[in-house]
Amino acid sequence: MKEMFTWFIVVSASLLFSVSAQESIHTAKLKLCVVADSRTAKRIHRTCPKLVTPGSQVVCVIANDRSECLTQLTTASSDFTVLEPEDLVAASGYTEYNILVTNELRLFKTENQRYEIVALVNKNVGSLFDLRGKRFCHPGYETSDDWTQIFATYFEKRVILNECDTNKTLVENRMHTLSNYFEAACIAGAWTPDSVLDTQLKSKYKNLCALCENPAGCYAADKYHGREGAVLCLTDSMGDVAWVRLQDALQHFKSLGIKKRDYAFLCPDGTVKPMDSNSPCVWIRRPWPVVASRVEVAERVSNIMRYLDQASASSWQNAVLRLLESYRSTPVPTDTLQTSEDFLSRFPGFMSANKRTGCQPSRRIQWCVASNLEDRKCRWIRQISFVYGIEQPISCYQVTSRRDCLEAVKTGQSDIFVAKPEEELECRKKGLKPILWVTTNKQEDMNKILAVVREDSKFRKLKDLKGGKACFSGYRSIGWNAFVSIMGNKSLNDWACSDAEAVSNFFSDSCVPDLSKDNETMPANLHSLCKSDSRVGDEASTFQCLTSGAGDVAFMSSKMFQKLTSNSSKYNKKGFRSLCEDGSHFNENFCFLTWTTLGSVMVNEEISNLRRDDIYSTLLELDLMFGQTFIRAFSMYGTYDGNRSIIFPEETQHLQRDVSHIENEKSYGDIVQNLMQAQCSGTSYLNIQYYNAKTIMLLLITFTLSHLMI
């Protein structure tokens, strides 16, 4: 009887929970995920509060990008959001994105697609077979939220067999293919994000700029660049074929009174059709943005969307409508609630463009990551880069530690790894080199290393510290290496060959957290100041070593110093100063031992120039599309799934090859180079290990016994 009663209680509770959950689905406010960026932030912060009113069925959830909104749909943190067709393609590759399309957001209710692209030709082209050797008008390769490489290259990839010359980069293969096929063209604007490489390619394939108004420049400001420029290039009789949006062409012909009978549509089947016919030959159509919802609440979302455009201007429904798009759009319901695949199947050209094969052998980039979160982000970078038309594919290679990533790049199992500044020296020792630096434009986010002492300290410059007590954040940390390099250059006569021995001789006591008392190969005074809870890289502990009175100097970053001495901190910045080589007093703007970038993208130093250029170009494309000037699909920097500094530090703004303009001197890269090249009795400092007397004795005994046995 007791068991039956217990069973009844459990079942009843389960039923009540189920009913409660169902009621919650049907009554709780729906969470609309909106993306706040420089263009939308004001509108969002002005409009979202209007949803906090009696009767409102919707509430805002603010995200950094559309990929975050997609993730929130899978976790029920949000219920619906606005997505672009590229987002749907990317999501379709993952089973966890179980979403339905409820509405299209159309600017014009009767238009079934956002735009259609056609190939317009003049009378010199009677079929596809006439195209070789003709003149090509192209709008350009720049990517925006509604124009990607997929659309920009669709025509050429369908018409021309792409070359895969293993002695050329991917971008050069593409331009070489076009140059060989067409007599001349105007493809103004950037062909690649790197200005130097762009200039080299345009100098080599001059015929691809020959039709431009300014062939020598071939810039984005050219008369024949862009949507209208490509049509104008054709009607000015500069070109024979133009890759253009249908609506742009029709508007151009109408406004200028140009006779359509002199032009025709080139069809995908190779035929031509008069331009004045009522059925143009469309190569590819772009879908409208859509409203996508979690499956569980899709019906509710669809019902709410149905009446938005009929609501009064002061209603919460109107607020929802304004949040859905920056322009006045009309939500048009789909015939039925559709999966991403079903919705996209209405646009076969768009789908086929996202099913492409690259050159063989593959030039895939293997990107090494060291955690599950990094792997998830890397896989999304791979997916989103593909649907936005970045040609070089990416694979993610996951290992268990960052040190393993260094080893993977060294052995060729992986191609790239984003290293932290403190890992740079180890990378260089393993034969890795930076291909790009991770940078920021904000001075407050710059990584500068200080030698901090108390304001009343007797020390005035670095060499005054001899015999003092030092606090480091780790062995061969940035602060350690900077000090060793600077003092090694100043004290060559009495500076020991081993960096550990040199620091041990210079300071009476130190705290270097990763040198434990059990490490008999290191001098004991290098860890004599350390407490049991001292951890490598913990600069707060490094600073505490100074403030507690244990140490005389702390080698730490300016960012951590600012954080620990801010207004909310128990430490006053005025109670400290930093030492400079010349003995000047503390000045946070210039008094530092060295500065570093936020990190670097490392490759094996033995890779070929061509392989390096391919990887370099792809990384720059990623930075251009998904960096700080990113289209709202995905932010490669900043937070990811609510987590900071995944793969890239959250302060990252750009990837750059040359960082010499950031600071004229004291770069950590120079210090690393100095340490790699510094010689002591013909041997690099970094290859010399410290051995105490006990260890040396053991080595001598071993050596003697081995020779006696011989």
Secondary structure, DSSP 8 states (H G I E B T S, - for coil): -HHHHHHHHHHHHHHHHHHHHHHHHHHS-EEEEEE--TTTHHHHHHHGGGGSSTT--EEEEEESSHHHHHHHHHHTS-SEEEE-HHHHHHHTT-TT--EEEEEEEESSTT-SSSEEEEEEEETT-SSGGG-TT-EEE-------SS--HHHHSHHHHHHS-----TTS-HHHHHHHHHHHH-SEEE--S-SSS-HHHHHHHHHH-GGGTTTSSSTTT--TTSTT-HHHHHHHHHHTTS-SEEEEEHHHHHHHHHHHT--GGGEEEE-TTS-EEETTSSS---SEEE---EEEEEGGGHHHHHHHHHTGGGS-TTSHHHHHHHHH-SS--EEEEEEEEE-HHHHHTT-HHHHHHTS----SS---EEEEE-SHHHHHHHHHHHHHHHHTT-SS-EEEEE-SSHHHHHHHHHHTS-SBEEE-GGGHHHHHHTTEEEEEEEE-S-GGG-EEEEEEEETT-S--BGGGGTTSEEE-SSTT-HHHHHHHHHHHHH-TTT--SSHHHHHHHH-SEEE-TTS-TT-TTS-GGGSTT--TT--TT-HHHHHHHHHTTS-SEEEEEHHHHHHHTSTTSSS-GGGEEE-BTT-----TTT--SEEE-SEEEEEETTS-HHHHHHHHHHHHHHHHHHSTT--TT--SSS-BTTBS-SSS-TT--EEES--TTT-SS-BHHHHHHHHHH-EETTEEGGG-----HHHHHHHHHHHHHHHHH-
